């Protein structure tokens, strides 16, 4: 299907209705939309890393981004990029945060 409407395709992550994800992909291109509905977070989520390169656009809200030993304050309209295998995590600072993530290669664990 070429079109995914704004209300279609969201699934909760780990049965948590406060954390929603929509995955859209072709054979070699992937975009995910993440909605955090339970902010602000008291503490950052658990740091993680993956082989995928990631570029994320903050569509709504504000957050702290932690990459290795660096910390950034980001707001709606900002963009961040994560190179392969860097430890990173976020902490939402607003009640609602919406992120648009792009990954390469595809995140098979999301499909």
N, CA, C and O atoms as a DFTB+ gen file, in Angstrom:
444 C
 N C O
     1  1       0.844      -1.181       0.000
     2  2       0.000       0.000       0.000
     3  2       0.890       1.245       0.000
     4  3       1.852       1.315       0.765
     5  1       0.584       2.208      -0.832
     6  2       1.386       3.414      -0.966
     7  2       1.084       4.473       0.082
     8  3       1.913       5.348       0.330
     9  1      -0.091       4.410       0.704
    10  2      -0.511       5.452       1.642
    11  2      -0.866       4.819       2.981
    12  3      -1.589       3.825       3.045
    13  1      -0.348       5.410       4.035
    14  2      -0.708       5.009       5.395
    15  2      -1.238       6.257       6.078
    16  3      -0.501       7.224       6.272
    17  1      -2.495       6.240       6.437
    18  2      -3.136       7.398       7.048
    19  2      -2.595       7.608       8.469
    20  3      -2.061       6.683       9.080
    21  1      -2.739       8.814       8.975
    22  2      -2.150       9.192      10.265
    23  2      -2.646       8.331      11.422
    24  3      -1.921       8.147      12.399
    25  1      -3.846       7.805      11.337
    26  2      -4.407       7.007      12.430
    27  2      -4.201       5.514      12.235
    28  3      -4.628       4.723      13.076
    29  1      -3.563       5.115      11.157
    30  2      -3.396       3.695      10.850
    31  2      -1.999       3.203      11.204
    32  3      -1.025       3.953      11.139
    33  1      -1.919       1.934      11.577
    34  2      -0.642       1.253      11.692
    35  2       0.094       1.348      13.000
    36  3       1.165       0.754      13.125
    37  1      -0.415       2.062      13.987
    38  2       0.275       2.142      15.270
    39  2       0.049       0.872      16.077
    40  3      -1.060       0.339      16.126
    41  1       1.115       0.399      16.708
    42  2       1.037      -0.742      17.614
    43  2       1.752      -0.381      18.902
    44  3       2.758       0.328      18.890
    45  1       1.225      -0.873      20.012
    46  2       1.903      -0.623      21.286
    47  2       3.164      -1.484      21.360
    48  3       3.216      -2.578      20.799
    49  1       4.161      -0.982      22.048
    50  2       5.418      -1.706      22.220
    51  2       5.374      -2.397      23.568
    52  3       5.121      -1.768      24.596
    53  1       5.624      -3.704      23.554
    54  2       5.597      -4.521      24.776
    55  2       4.282      -4.367      25.525
    56  3       4.265      -4.323      26.755
    57  1       3.180      -4.285      24.785
    58  2       1.830      -4.155      25.363
    59  2       1.677      -2.907      26.221
    60  3       0.825      -2.871      27.108
    61  1       2.487      -1.886      25.972
    62  2       2.421      -0.638      26.721
    63  2       1.680       0.399      25.879
    64  3       2.238       0.903      24.904
    65  1       0.427       0.730      26.235
    66  2      -0.337       1.686      25.436
    67  2       0.207       3.115      25.491
    68  3      -0.271       3.978      24.754
    69  1       1.188       3.379      26.342
    70  2       1.806       4.706      26.418
    71  2       2.986       4.853      25.470
    72  3       3.561       5.935      25.352
    73  1       3.352       3.758      24.788
    74  2       4.470       3.771      23.853
    75  2       4.012       3.107      22.562
    76  3       3.848       1.889      22.498
    77  1       3.806       3.935      21.526
    78  2       3.240       3.454      20.269
    79  2       4.257       3.609      19.142
    80  3       5.032       4.564      19.109
    81  1       4.235       2.627      18.202
    82  2       5.165       2.668      17.072
    83  2       4.427       2.297      15.788
    84  3       3.611       1.376      15.758
    85  1       4.739       3.041      14.734
    86  2       4.267       2.735      13.383
    87  2       5.510       2.497      12.537
    88  3       6.435       3.310      12.544
    89  1       5.533       1.386      11.809
    90  2       6.675       1.038      10.976
    91  2       6.230       1.057       9.520
    92  3       5.244       0.418       9.153
    93  1       6.970       1.797       8.695
    94  2       6.704       1.869       7.266
    95  2       8.018       1.558       6.554
    96  3       9.044       2.172       6.847
    97  1       7.987       0.604       5.618
    98  2       9.242       0.256       4.958
    99  2       9.006      -0.263       3.551
   100  3       7.924      -0.730       3.195
   101  1      10.059      -0.160       2.778
   102  2      10.170      -0.802       1.474
   103  2      11.280      -1.847       1.613
   104  3      11.593      -2.263       2.728
   105  1      11.866      -2.268       0.525
   106  2      12.915      -3.282       0.606
   107  2      14.183      -2.768       1.276
   108  3      14.872      -3.532       1.952
   109  1      14.510      -1.462       1.098
   110  2      15.777      -0.943       1.601
   111  2      15.643       0.369       2.374
   112  3      16.653       0.973       2.737
   113  1      14.433       0.809       2.625
   114  2      14.200       2.087       3.290
   115  2      13.160       1.911       4.382
   116  3      12.120       1.292       4.160
   117  1      13.436       2.455       5.563
   118  2      12.525       2.301       6.696
   119  2      12.349       3.619       7.435
   120  3      13.306       4.363       7.651
   121  1      11.106       3.892       7.819
   122  2      10.755       5.011       8.685
   123  2       9.867       4.457       9.794
   124  3       8.967       3.658       9.539
   125  1      10.126       4.884      11.012
   126  2       9.225       4.547      12.114
   127  2       8.758       5.847      12.761
   128  3       9.483       6.842      12.799
   129  1       7.551       5.810      13.259
   130  2       7.004       6.942      13.998
   131  2       6.743       6.442      15.411
   132  3       6.007       5.478      15.624
   133  1       7.361       7.120      16.369
   134  2       7.231       6.739      17.774
   135  2       6.450       7.815      18.503
   136  3       6.714       9.006      18.344
   137  1       5.486       7.384      19.305
   138  2       4.730       8.303      20.150
   139  2       4.897       7.878      21.606
   140  3       4.598       6.743      21.977
   141  1       5.372       8.800      22.410
   142  2       5.507       8.610      23.848
   143  2       4.384       9.402      24.492
   144  3       4.347      10.627      24.383
   145  1       3.470       8.716      25.162
   146  2       2.266       9.339      25.697
   147  2       2.286       9.466      27.215
   148  3       1.290       9.872      27.813
   149  1       3.409       9.123      27.848
   150  2       3.444       9.037      29.315
   151  2       4.481       9.948      29.954
   152  3       4.920       9.694      31.075
   153  1       4.874      10.998      29.260
   154  2       5.946      11.845      29.772
   155  2       5.466      12.840      30.792
   156  3       4.270      12.934      31.070
   157  1       6.380      13.569      31.340
   158  2       7.817      13.404      31.157
   159  2       8.359      12.196      31.924
   160  3       7.816      11.815      32.960
   161  1       9.432      11.602      31.405
   162  2      10.057      10.454      32.071
   163  2      10.836      10.943      33.289
   164  3      11.482      11.990      33.240
   165  1      10.773      10.188      34.374
   166  2      11.547      10.531      35.570
   167  2      13.037      10.306      35.347
   168  3      13.870      11.063      35.845
   169  1      13.366       9.256      34.591
   170  2      14.754       8.929      34.290
   171  2      14.847       8.545      32.810
   172  3      13.831       8.209      32.200
   173  1      16.039       8.590      32.229
   174  2      16.189       8.169      30.829
   175  2      15.855       6.685      30.655
   176  3      15.932       5.904      31.604
   177  1      15.481       6.308      29.425
   178  2      15.306       4.883      29.156
   179  2      16.681       4.219      29.184
   180  3      17.696       4.902      29.322
   181  1      16.720       2.902      29.055
   182  2      17.983       2.176      29.136
   183  2      18.825       2.441      27.889
   184  3      18.312       2.352      26.773
   185  1      20.110       2.764      28.059
   186  2      20.976       2.957      26.898
   187  2      21.022       1.674      26.061
   188  3      20.996       0.563      26.589
   189  1      21.090       1.860      24.769
   190  2      21.182       0.724      23.856
   191  2      22.013       1.129      22.649
   192  3      22.296       2.309      22.444
   193  1      22.397       0.145      21.859
   194  2      23.103       0.410      20.610
   195  2      22.707      -0.651      19.606
   196  3      22.246      -1.733      19.970
   197  1      22.893      -0.328      18.343
   198  2      22.555      -1.255      17.268
   199  2      23.434      -0.942      16.068
   200  3      24.039       0.127      15.993
   201  1      23.502      -1.873      15.138
   202  2      24.346      -1.689      13.956
   203  2      23.754      -0.670      12.984
   204  3      24.452      -0.175      12.100
   205  1      22.479      -0.362      13.148
   206  2      21.791       0.524      12.220
   207  2      22.206       1.984      12.426
   208  3      22.379       2.435      13.558
   209  1      22.361       2.711      11.324
   210  2      22.473       4.157      11.403
   211  2      21.070       4.710      11.573
   212  3      20.113       4.143      11.045
   213  1      20.935       5.817      12.308
   214  2      19.619       6.359      12.647
   215  2      19.636       7.872      12.519
   216  3      20.568       8.539      12.967
   217  1      18.585       8.402      11.899
   218  2      18.340       9.845      11.884
   219  2      16.930      10.047      12.393
   220  3      16.001       9.393      11.921
   221  1      16.756      10.951      13.356
   222  2      15.461      11.159      14.000
   223  2      15.082      12.630      13.981
   224  3      15.881      13.503      14.321
   225  1      13.839      12.886      13.576
   226  2      13.240      14.221      13.577
   227  2      12.269      14.298      14.746
   228  3      11.423      13.417      14.902
   229  1      12.377      15.334      15.568
   230  2      11.441      15.519      16.681
   231  2      10.238      16.286      16.132
   232  3      10.307      17.494      15.904
   233  1       9.140      15.567      15.926
   234  2       7.932      16.151      15.349
   235  2       7.114      16.894      16.386
   236  3       6.382      17.826      16.054
   237  1       7.237      16.482      17.657
   238  2       6.478      17.130      18.725
   239  2       7.161      16.863      20.053
   240  3       7.714      15.784      20.268
   241  1       7.123      17.843      20.943
   242  2       7.621      17.669      22.292
   243  2       9.076      18.048      22.467
   244  3       9.700      18.630      21.580
   245  1       9.605      17.703      23.640
   246  2      11.005      17.975      23.970
   247  2      11.582      16.780      24.715
   248  3      10.861      16.014      25.354
   249  1      12.903      16.639      24.618
   250  2      13.565      15.484      25.220
   251  2      15.033      15.784      25.432
   252  3      15.586      16.739      24.887
   253  1      15.645      14.937      26.242
   254  2      17.101      14.907      26.366
   255  2      17.577      13.689      25.599
   256  3      16.998      12.608      25.707
   257  1      18.636      13.871      24.823
   258  2      19.281      12.790      24.097
   259  2      20.634      12.544      24.736
   260  3      21.391      13.481      24.987
   261  1      20.931      11.291      24.995
   262  2      22.214      10.884      25.545
   263  2      22.903      10.001      24.513
   264  3      22.364       8.968      24.115
   265  1      24.104      10.410      24.075
   266  2      24.898       9.642      23.116
   267  2      26.290       9.490      23.716
   268  3      27.019      10.466      23.890
   269  1      26.645       8.232      24.031
   270  2      27.909       7.958      24.710
   271  2      27.987       8.845      25.955
   272  3      27.156       8.686      26.849
   273  1      28.937       9.762      26.054
   274  2      29.063      10.601      27.246
   275  2      28.535      12.020      27.022
   276  3      28.820      12.924      27.807
   277  1      27.760      12.210      25.940
   278  2      27.245      13.542      25.612
   279  2      25.742      13.625      25.888
   280  3      25.034      12.620      25.829
   281  1      25.269      14.828      26.186
   282  2      23.852      15.063      26.485
   283  2      23.381      16.291      25.711
   284  3      24.074      17.307      25.659
   285  1      22.185      16.185      25.105
   286  2      21.637      17.274      24.301
   287  2      20.188      17.535      24.703
   288  3      19.445      16.592      24.975
   289  1      19.784      18.784      24.743
   290  2      18.395      19.178      24.951
   291  2      17.801      19.472      23.577
   292  3      18.297      20.343      22.863
   293  1      16.741      18.751      23.201
   294  2      16.154      18.872      21.872
   295  2      14.677      19.205      21.967
   296  3      13.988      18.797      22.903
   297  1      14.201      19.960      20.973
   298  2      12.807      20.390      20.932
   299  2      12.216      20.125      19.552
   300  3      12.922      19.755      18.613
   301  1      10.915      20.322      19.456
   302  2      10.197      20.137      18.198
   303  2      10.939      20.828      17.053
   304  3      11.331      21.990      17.159
   305  1      11.123      20.090      15.962
   306  2      11.811      20.609      14.799
   307  2      13.290      20.269      14.741
   308  3      13.910      20.409      13.687
   309  1      13.872      19.824      15.853
   310  2      15.282      19.432      15.869
   311  2      15.452      18.038      15.261
   312  3      14.499      17.266      15.163
   313  1      16.672      17.740      14.861
   314  2      17.018      16.452      14.263
   315  2      18.288      15.948      14.936
   316  3      19.189      16.729      15.241
   317  1      18.355      14.624      15.168
   318  2      19.614      14.049      15.631
   319  2      19.970      12.837      14.793
   320  3      19.113      12.219      14.162
   321  1      21.270      12.509      14.801
   322  2      21.757      11.353      14.056
   323  2      22.636      10.512      14.966
   324  3      23.401      11.027      15.782
   325  1      22.504       9.199      14.801
   326  2      23.246       8.240      15.611
   327  2      24.001       7.315      14.660
   328  3      23.389       6.622      13.847
   329  1      25.314       7.304      14.760
   330  2      26.115       6.389      13.955
   331  2      25.984       4.969      14.503
   332  3      25.537       4.768      15.632
   333  1      26.365       4.019      13.715
   334  2      26.292       2.611      14.089
   335  2      27.053       2.337      15.385
   336  3      28.158       2.838      15.592
   337  1      26.440       1.534      16.249
   338  2      27.046       1.008      17.475
   339  2      27.427       2.039      18.530
   340  3      28.331       1.793      19.328
   341  1      26.753       3.193      18.549
   342  2      26.945       4.151      19.637
   343  2      25.866       3.942      20.697
   344  3      24.688       3.807      20.366
   345  1      26.260       3.917      21.962
   346  2      25.283       3.845      23.045
   347  2      24.464       5.126      23.056
   348  3      25.014       6.224      22.972
   349  1      23.142       4.982      23.159
   350  2      22.276       6.159      23.177
   351  2      20.953       5.832      23.857
   352  3      20.557       4.671      23.963
   353  1      20.275       6.890      24.318
   354  2      18.944       6.763      24.902
   355  2      18.332       8.155      24.989
   356  3      18.998       9.158      24.733
   357  1      17.062       8.199      25.352
   358  2      16.385       9.485      25.516
   359  2      15.671       9.536      26.857
   360  3      15.465       8.520      27.521
   361  1      15.303      10.752      27.229
   362  2      14.436      11.021      28.368
   363  2      13.451      12.083      27.904
   364  3      13.845      13.212      27.611
   365  1      12.165      11.726      27.834
   366  2      11.171      12.709      27.409
   367  2      11.015      13.758      28.498
   368  3      11.056      13.446      29.688
   369  1      10.833      15.019      28.074
   370  2      10.668      16.131      29.013
   371  2       9.268      16.721      28.953
   372  3       8.901      17.537      29.798
   373  1       8.488      16.317      27.964
   374  2       7.113      16.804      27.828
   375  2       6.164      15.614      27.905
   376  3       6.581      14.465      27.761
   377  1       4.893      15.899      28.130
   378  2       3.892      14.843      28.270
   379  2       3.787      13.990      27.013
   380  3       3.603      12.775      27.093
   381  1       3.905      14.630      25.851
   382  2       3.777      13.934      24.567
   383  2       5.013      14.221      23.719
   384  3       5.423      15.371      23.563
   385  1       5.593      13.160      23.180
   386  2       6.730      13.283      22.275
   387  2       6.459      12.402      21.062
   388  3       6.059      11.246      21.196
   389  1       6.683      12.963      19.883
   390  2       6.525      12.214      18.633
   391  2       7.828      12.309      17.849
   392  3       8.312      13.402      17.552
   393  1       8.391      11.141      17.516
   394  2       9.647      11.058      16.793
   395  2       9.436      10.370      15.456
   396  3       8.644       9.433      15.349
   397  1      10.142      10.834      14.445
   398  2      10.149      10.191      13.135
   399  2      11.575       9.693      12.915
   400  3      12.498      10.482      12.712
   401  1      11.740       8.359      12.958
   402  2      13.051       7.725      12.852
   403  2      13.249       7.132      11.466
   404  3      12.318       6.586      10.876
   405  1      14.469       7.244      10.950
   406  2      14.877       6.534       9.735
   407  2      16.059       5.653      10.102
   408  3      16.949       6.071      10.843
   409  1      16.064       4.440       9.585
   410  2      17.130       3.484       9.876
   411  2      17.658       2.867       8.585
   412  3      16.913       2.644       7.631
   413  1      18.953       2.598       8.581
   414  2      19.538       1.767       7.545
   415  2      20.631       0.927       8.183
   416  3      21.421       1.456       8.965
   417  1      20.703      -0.363       7.877
   418  2      19.734      -1.131       7.115
   419  2      18.415      -1.240       7.869
   420  3      18.273      -0.707       8.969
   421  1      17.452      -1.935       7.269
   422  2      16.152      -2.107       7.908
   423  2      16.308      -2.733       9.280
   424  3      17.156      -3.601       9.487
   425  1      15.479      -2.285      10.218
   426  2      15.411      -2.895      11.547
   427  2      14.509      -4.120      11.462
   428  3      13.300      -4.015      11.668
   429  1      15.080      -5.265      11.164
   430  2      14.296      -6.499      11.042
   431  2      13.539      -6.800      12.332
   432  3      12.475      -7.419      12.296
   433  1      14.085      -6.365      13.479
   434  2      13.422      -6.609      14.764
   435  2      12.138      -5.792      14.910
   436  3      11.336      -6.075      15.799
   437  1      11.928      -4.799      14.071
   438  2      10.711      -3.985      14.100
   439  2       9.639      -4.497      13.143
   440  3       8.465      -4.152      13.277
   441  1      10.039      -5.313      12.188
   442  2       9.101      -5.765      11.147
   443  2       8.355      -7.008      11.596
   444  3       7.525      -7.532      10.853
